[in-house]
Amino acid sequence: MNYSQLAPVALVALLIGIAGCKQNTGGDAKPAPVANAVSTVKGVGISEEAFAIYARNRTRQEPDALSDEQRADIIKELEDLYLLSELAREQKLDRDPEVVAQLDFQRRSVLAGSLANNFLENNEATEEELRAEYEEMTSGEAGKEYKARHILVETEEAAKEIIGELDGGADFAT
């Protein structure tokens, strides 16, 4: 697994950990069967929903747009992730106070993000509301205006000569 894969892997590990904390509060409880599993790792089914979430985060594409090779690669990554998370659970790392706190924070973060997305999806701003908000945000600013100027020359030598003159105090406008 390369470095660019770590963020999506961490997200799915978090989701698995959250689900694992819900399902396995007794420590030795058997995971609930998954009806639409794309794969199974140590008796734990990887649901089509978990695959879809991971695939969207990993590829920025809808799962049905993936090639067979991409789908197989993502399932392999998920299998590795599930295996590692199950090993961590077996080592009781899911009971470590810091891990429990991190999982709780991540769970709350996912829920807060979901609430915000739900609000935005169900409360689309009108053009008038957007314009009013823009006007309110920009009304107190002094409105700086910038004028860009540049000097075009044919060669690097000419550019260095001009830079030297400017460094010596020459007037840029001239």
N, C-alpha and C positions, 0 to 999 in steps of 0.2 A: 504494500500500500504506500503511495507516495504522499508528500506533504499536502498537495492540493485536495486530497481526499479526507483529510483529518476533520475539517469543519462539518461536512455532512455526516461523517461517521460519528462524531461527537453528538450531533443532534439525534441521530437514531439511537445511539447508546443511551442518551438521556431518555428518549421516549420508551425504550425497552426497560430501562431502569425504573421509570415511573410505573409502567405497566407491571413490572416485576414486583415492585413494592406493594401495589394494590393486590396482586394475585397471591403473593407468597408471604403474607404477613406472619404466618405461622412458622416460616422457615423451611419446613419440609413438605408443604402442601404441593400437590401435583398441579401443574398448569392446566388450565381449561383447554379442551381440544379446540383446534381452529378448523372450522369447516372449509374455508377456502384457502388453505395453506399453499404457498408457492414452493415451500421447502420445510423440512423439519430438522432441528438441531437438538440433540440430546433430549428428544421427546417434546420439545417446544416448537409449535408450529409458527412459521413466519406467514402472517396473513397477507392477503392481496392488498389490504389497506396499508399495512406497514410498508410493503414493497412500493406502493404508489407514492406514499409520502417521501420515502427515501429517494426514489427515482426522480421525483420533481425537484427535490433539494439538490440532488447530486448532478442532474443533467440540465435543469431548467427546461425540461420538456415534459409533455404528458406521457405517461407510461405506454399508451398504445402507439405512440410515435417512435418508440425505440426499436432498433433492429434486434433480431434474435441474439446476436452477439452481445449487444449492450445489455439486454435483459439478463442473459446468463452471467455477465460480469457483475451486474448489480446484485443478483441473487447470491453470487459467491461472496461478495463483500458483506452482504447481510448475514450470511451463514457464519462468516468469520466474526462479525460483530456479536451475533447471538452467542456463539461459542465462548467468546471472551467474557461477555456479560454473565453467562451461566457459571463460568469458572470463578468470576469475582463473587457471585452470589454464594457459590459453594464454599469459598474462603471467608464468607460472612462479611465481606467488605460493604455489603449493603446495610450493615448494622453500625458501621463506623459513624460516629456523630457528625463528622465533617461531611461525609458522603451523604448522609441523611439530610443535612442542612442544604447541601448543594442541590440535591434532587428536589427538595421542597421549593427552593428558590427557582429552579428551572421550571418546575410544574407551574408555579405562580406566574412566571414570565410568559410561558406558553398560553396560559389562560388569559392573562391581560392582553396579549397580542391578539388572541382570538376575539376577545370582546371588542377591541378597537377595530379589527377588520370587519366584524359583524356590524358594528355601528356605521362604518363608512359604506359598506355595501347596502345598508338599509336606509341611509340618510344622505343621498347624493346632494352635494352642494349645487345651488343654481349659479348661473353666470353672475347674477346681481349680488349674491352673497359673496362670491369669490372676489368680485370687483370691490365691494365694500370693505372686505378684510384687507385687500391689497392697499386700498386708499388709506385705511386706518394705520397700517403698518408703515407706510412710506410718508405720511403727512408730516411727521415730526422731523424728518431728515432734512438737512440743509441742501440737498441736491447738488453734490459736487459734480462738476463737469471737467472732463479730461480731454486734452487735445494731444493726440499722438503725432509725433514727427519722426522722420527717419531720413537717413542719408544713404543713397544708393551709389555705389561705386563699382567699377569694373573688376578690380583686383583686390586681393588681400593686402598687398603692399600699400595701395591707396587708402584702404580702410585704416591700417595701422598708422599711417601718416596723419590722417584726420584725428584719430583718437589721441595721438600725441599732442596735436595742436589744441584739442579740447581740454586735455589734462593740463596744458600750459595756460589755460584761461581764455582761449578763443571763444567767440560768441557762436553758439550752436545755430542760431537763426541765420547768421551770416554765411 
